[in-house]
């Protein structure tokens, strides 16, 4: 039912991030990923600029991504050891599905900060869509998000990787993480 608040509130209170290393098959198929991205694009977007993009990394390209990450890591950190390189390889191989979200700001009158916030909101909407479709997602950044060679594989010089969103079925129960106490994050403005 449209705007059934009880269902929506229950949904929002149960959404959890899944650790990408703990997400297993089945994952979403291409049509489901397209639907998730369609939902993710329904996000606040001042100026209707769509300052974000989504790149699906299909199964058949995961090893190419693993090689890209390892090569870029070694180029930036030539002293890297075997364990560090293995971590880059594993990063690319997690979970059955992967969507790279890019912040793709547009020139114009809308401040960059607002456009970047919109990219974050779109990423969160992607996680919401995954959860609503019965999957779990994990949003990772880390070194691959900030390396220019990795970014160049997905986008242009004005873009940034907002995150790698891994999607699949939890292989074990999702853990509830500690949440802040309301009094620590909420105040009432007194003027």
Secondary structure, DSSP 4 states (H G I P E B T S, - for coil): -TT-HHHHHHHHHH--BPPGGGEES----HHHHHHHHHHHT-S--TTS---EEEEE--GGGHHHHHHHHHHHHHHH-TT--HHHHHHHHHHHH-SSEEEEEEE---SSSS-HHHHHHHHHHHHHHHHHHHHHTT-EEEEE-SHHHH-HHHHHHHS-TT-EEEEEEEEEEESSPPPPPP---HHHH------
